[in-house]
């Protein structure tokens, strides 16, 4: 599925459900926002495909897109994990 419809569907499902699970809908929305813009392969990213098509493949090769995608995904997951103690401290997540 493309990124934007996936983003909206996950937000519609997870943000209201977050309150029933016991944590803030803001955290669910923030994590969904971050997670939908990551990719492991360049063909999974609308932005990578668009940049490749507009530059006719001169901007980067597929291998570069894979490296950037894996790095972006790793940094996103690290940012979420590092944020968990802060979210707990301010009461957005249960202890």
ChimeraX attribute file (.defattr): number of C-alpha atoms within 10 A of each C-alpha:
attribute: neighborCount
match mode: 1-to-1
recipient: residues
	/A:1	7
	/A:2	10
	/A:3	16
	/A:4	13
	/A:5	11
	/A:6	13
	/A:7	18
	/A:8	15
	/A:9	10
	/A:10	16
	/A:11	19
	/A:12	12
	/A:13	11
	/A:14	17
	/A:15	19
	/A:16	15
	/A:17	15
	/A:18	16
	/A:19	13
	/A:20	10
	/A:21	11
	/A:22	11
	/A:23	19
	/A:24	19
	/A:25	20
	/A:26	14
	/A:27	19
	/A:28	19
	/A:29	20
	/A:30	13
	/A:31	16
	/A:32	18
	/A:33	16
	/A:34	15
	/A:35	17
	/A:36	18
	/A:37	18
	/A:38	22
	/A:39	22
	/A:40	17
	/A:41	17
	/A:42	22
	/A:43	15
	/A:44	16
	/A:45	19
	/A:46	15
	/A:47	13
	/A:48	21
	/A:49	15
	/A:50	12
	/A:51	15
	/A:52	19
	/A:53	12
	/A:54	11
	/A:55	10
	/A:56	10
	/A:57	12
	/A:58	10
	/A:59	13
	/A:60	13
	/A:61	11
	/A:62	15
	/A:63	11
	/A:64	12
	/A:65	21
	/A:66	17
	/A:67	14
	/A:68	18
	/A:69	21
	/A:70	16
	/A:71	15
	/A:72	17
	/A:73	19
	/A:74	14
	/A:75	13
	/A:76	17
	/A:77	16
	/A:78	11
	/A:79	13
	/A:80	16
	/A:81	11
	/A:82	11
	/A:83	13
	/A:84	13
	/A:85	14
	/A:86	12
	/A:87	17
	/A:88	13
	/A:89	12
	/A:90	9
	/A:91	12
	/A:92	17
	/A:93	16
	/A:94	12
	/A:95	9
